[in-house]
Amino acid sequence: MPDERSRDAARYALLTAAVVAAAVGGYVGYVLFPRFDLPAVTGAGTLLLAAAAGFAAFFSPCSFPLLATLLARHAGDQGTARRRLGRAAAFAAALAVGATVFVLAVGGLFAFGGRSMAGAVTFTSTAGRSIRIVVGVLLVVLGAVQADKLAISFRRFEPSIHGALKRQARLRRRHPVAGTALFGFGYLAAGFG
């Protein structure tokens, strides 16, 4: 039993070190980013506010029930409570890794070339207005379809995505943790707009 506790303590220490390293790396990236010339105190406060907002986003009405049901589904009925908790933690970590890879990819895209393109799109620019109009019209149309006020069927698109869905289901059966990481990536990609 003491050997198991020492392994758990070592894992916890490793996890804590990884979180601290990620936080320090994020802060260093924030400080080195040339766009902001904020004092360190203001920058640290902004970073803490952004981290708190990101943490609070997990408890939003739409994503928190989804996260809980996903983790409960993967925990299963087999084994001891400790084993179920370990499985849930593994799937939660995989989901977080997939989401993190997406966020890092988008950040990298903006860091390496998207900055000039994104800098031209402001709330009042022609491009910004066009994007808001197109997205607004699309949301109104989809809302009318959902409320059965507009008869548009998306069934014709189903055959084109069945192959992708079958491949994803096969991946989840063969490699459930990797499938969950892919789901985390796809979930953020789908909600990015």
Secondary structure, DSSP 8 states (H G I E B T S, - for coil): -HHHHHHHHHHHHHHHHHHHHHHHHHHHHHHH-TT----HHHHHHHHHHHHHHHHHHTTSTTHHHHHHHHHHHHH-SSS-HHHHHHHHHHHHHHHHHHHHHHHHHHHHHIIIIIHHHHHH--SSSHHHHHHHHHHHHHHHHHHHHHTTSS----GGGHHHHHHHHHHHHHHHHH-HHHHHHHHHHHHHHHH--
